[in-house]
Structure formats: C-alpha cells, structure tokens
Amino acid sequence: MKYRLPIFFGIFCVFATNNVFANRGAFDLERWDIVIENIRNKATEQNIKKSVIDETLKSPSFIPGIIKSDRKQSEFTLTLDEYLNRTVSHERISNGRKKSREYPTMLGRVEQKYGIPQNVILAFWGMESNYGAIKSRHQLTSAFLTLIYDGRREEFFTKQLIALMKIADKNKLSINDIHGSWAGAMGHFQFIPTTLTQYGVDGNNDGRIDIIHSIGDAMFSAGNYLNKLGWNKNEPIIKRVILPADFDRTVLNGDVKKTFSQWSQMGVTNIDGTPLKQSDVLVGLVADTKEIAKRDLYQPQRDTESQNMDSDVAPAPVIRAYLTYPNFYRIKKWNNSSWYAIAIGELAGKIK
C-alpha cells in the first residue's frame, strides 16, 4: 500500500501506529525531506542531469510494506529436496527448452563472446525471473528512497539509487518507469543497479542498456557477469554422489576442498556405487545436514526395534550429496546460497 507525500501524511500517521514503525513513532517528515535533499546534492555532485534528478524526486512515494519486507525476511526453512522440487520443476525445464529454441542466435552469440554455455544462461534466467514471466511491481526510485529513510542500510541503498540515476541518465531511460523487486533487483536476471553499472552490456546494439525490456541486453549482461566471475565452460557445476551413513557431517557445507582421490578414500562414490573417476580438481561436498540429522534421530529407534524383533538389522541409508566444482562457487558470488547454486546446476543439466 503506497502513501503519496505529503498529501496522505495525516493518513499515514494513523496507519503507522499499527505497523512496523510503531516503535519509532509517527512518520518523520523532516527526515524524509532531509533524505530527498541529500540525494539531490549527491546526484548533483555526480554530474547527473538536472532533468533526471528532478524526475527522480518529483513525486516520490513512501512504501511501508517495503520496510516490513526488509525487516522480516523469511528464514530459509525448506529442505534441499523441497527447494529443488520448487525451483527445478518440469514446467521450468520445459520452458527453458522452449526458450533455447526461441533464442538460438542470441544465446549462441553470448556463448561465443563470453564462453557461457547456453543452458547455463537459461538456468539463471529461469531461476531469476522464470524467463521474464515474473514482473517486478515496485517503482525503484520510491523503493530506494523508502529504504534510505529507514536507515538500516542507508549507505548501500543510497549507492543503488545514485547508480540507478546514472543508468537512466546515460541510457536515456525514464527513471520512474523502472520497476524491480522491493530490494532493487531488476530485469530478466535481477541485477541491482551497481551490478548493472559494472557488468551491463548493450546486447542488441541500439546504443543503450535496458535489461528490463531488451532480452539481448539482459543475456549479454548476464554472460559478461559470469565471464568476469571466471566461469569455466569446460567444467561442470555439481556432481551427484553418495556417502556412507557414518560420513563426517562437518565437511558437508562446501567449505572443505579435496581432490577426487581424497574424497574417494573417505567413502564418496558415484550414485551407482562405483568409484569416482580420479581428478586433481579441488572440489567441495554439500549435503542437507539438517535433513540428515532428522533421519539420524529416527534411525536408532528403528534399529532397536529391529533387534528386539530378532531380525536382520537393515543397514543405515546412504547420504545423498553433491561434489561442488569451482563453477559452483562462482554461482555463489551471484547468489550466496548453496541451494541456489545446486538448483542452477540441476536446471542447467536438465535443459541441456
């Protein structure tokens, strides 16, 4: 729900007593004015055109729901299997294959220039915006001003807004028509403005960079970003493996790196139980340790019951895990989530 300032200021003061701002009192119009003036001064110092500054600050909205989202980001509670079921769905795989047939030339150009395989670009596109189907609804100028006003990450969001103003200025975009997520991610691959400033590319050669309306710009920008992260096109992202049930849980977060030979000596095998192919590449190992812990709570009870029944005790189930190659860690520089990086690997493999 949006409130246009200062017209609805009185309404907001009533609303504020029942929402996340209650502990800070009524909306501080003086602080809002200071935020607006500071942005105006910073933008002027950065030589952003006056017309862009005026358009940005002409009629900003304060959006209480954005502060609520920022303060109450839901804790990650899905198991790895639940996460993969949601993100690597049959529909998303099918749509990725359709997009590969729809944009073969563009995807080929990205791969040729940046060395990023087409299925990898498609996997990121699918994960970030469901191939452009997810439309962001927040006007980014108002979203950033709201977050700057809140003050929790004022410096970060000030940088994002200034970067957005520069992007609009340089590429002749109407800044108040740029929409994104509540935290400022925009376009097909959900770049924040500072990332776009650093890695944005004019993929369709029209003289400007617009990752919201141009799929070419979006794909080339994503390819450039992954290339700069050091993507190795000759290397996998992940490899599914199995471990013995008594495997050391402390090394299953991806931080410990070993060669295939070293993991093999610890009992890691291919999913069919055969030995790993030997390689000198240092890889990590990731598994859902919380899910394993839940299973372990059940396992002793089952074993005891089996023993009391004087029957053969079934062996403890193996642990399903992923060997994680260097490309996995490059993905985590894009999104610092092991579940996300595994999903990219699984989706890319199924689209291919």
Helices and strands as residue ranges (DSSP letters): E 3-4, H 9-16, G 22-24, H 29-45, H 50-57, E 61-62, H 64-71, H 80-87, H 90-102, H 104-114, H 118-129, E 138-139, H 140-150, H 154-171, G 175-177, E 179-180, H 193-199, H 215-228, E 238-243, G 249-251, H 260-265, E 269-270, E 284-286, H 289-308, E 319-324, H 326-334, H 338-351
